């Protein structure tokens, strides 16, 4: 019975530690990113290079009916 009480208390302490760390991260600005969303639409999507396109066509097989 003592082990169960010890584990419950230990779990509450660990959970409290994670809660404190999360609150600290939020208040210190760890999750603030004002720049990336505003310029994300300006970046081009990467187009496949010629080597990748050649590899894809070589690896693609066609099924023929006999």
URPE-V756257 format. One record per residue. RES is the residue in three letters. SS is DSSP state (h for helix, s for strand, l for the rest). Layout:
res=RES ss=SS
res=RES ss=SS
This chain:
res=UNK ss=l
res=UNK ss=h
res=UNK ss=h
res=UNK ss=h
res=UNK ss=h
res=UNK ss=h
res=UNK ss=h
res=UNK ss=h
res=UNK ss=h
res=UNK ss=h
res=UNK ss=h
res=UNK ss=h
res=UNK ss=h
res=UNK ss=h
res=UNK ss=h
res=UNK ss=h
res=UNK ss=h
res=UNK ss=h
res=UNK ss=h
res=UNK ss=h
res=UNK ss=h
res=UNK ss=h
res=UNK ss=h
res=UNK ss=h
res=UNK ss=h
res=UNK ss=h
res=UNK ss=h
res=UNK ss=l
res=UNK ss=l
res=UNK ss=l
res=UNK ss=l
res=UNK ss=l
res=UNK ss=l
res=UNK ss=l
res=UNK ss=l
res=UNK ss=h
res=UNK ss=h
res=UNK ss=h
res=UNK ss=h
res=UNK ss=h
res=UNK ss=h
res=UNK ss=h
res=UNK ss=l
res=UNK ss=l
res=UNK ss=l
res=UNK ss=l
res=UNK ss=l
res=UNK ss=l
res=UNK ss=l
res=UNK ss=h
res=UNK ss=h
res=UNK ss=h
res=UNK ss=h
res=UNK ss=h
res=UNK ss=h
res=UNK ss=h
res=UNK ss=h
res=UNK ss=h
res=UNK ss=h
res=UNK ss=l
res=UNK ss=l
res=UNK ss=l
res=UNK ss=l
res=UNK ss=l
res=UNK ss=l
res=UNK ss=l
